[in-house]
């Protein structure tokens, strides 16, 4: 009976080792870990957060502003002139 318990325990340990090795090989590697993909910026007109890459950028008085659309940029410029 003791021999059967030892064989079952050994088989279980072998199963866990093989399963762990196979699972590690199949995991996708995250190559972007630690890198910033894109930064969120806030539209000064509508206060919406948008990815910097897709924002409409306007330079106003030497400072760069990011807008969600051309319409928001126009409204912001109109409101500044008032």
PESUL-V897059 format. One record per backbone hydrogen bond with DSSP energy under -1.0 kcal/mol. CO is the residue of the C=O (numbers start at 1). NH is the residue of the N-H. E is the energy in kcal/mol with one decimal. If there is no record, write none. Layout:
BEGIN
CO&NH&E, CO&NH&E
END
This chain:
BEGIN
1&5&-1.7, 2&6&-2.2, 3&7&-2.2, 4&8&-2.3, 5&9&-2.4, 6&10&-2.4, 7&11&-2.4, 8&12&-2.2, 9&13&-2.4, 10&14&-2.4, 11&15&-2.4, 12&16&-2.5, 13&17&-2.3, 14&18&-2.4, 15&19&-2.6, 16&20&-2.3, 17&21&-2.0, 18&22&-2.2, 19&23&-2.3, 20&24&-1.9, 21&25&-1.3, 22&26&-1.3, 29&31&-1.0, 32&35&-2.4, 39&52&-3.3, 41&50&-2.9, 43&47&-1.6, 48&43&-2.9, 50&41&-3.0, 52&55&-1.0, 56&67&-2.8, 58&65&-3.3, 60&63&-1.6, 63&60&-3.0, 65&58&-2.6, 67&56&-3.2, 69&73&-1.7, 70&74&-2.4, 71&75&-2.5, 72&76&-2.4, 73&77&-2.2, 74&78&-2.4, 75&79&-2.4, 76&80&-1.8, 77&81&-1.4
END
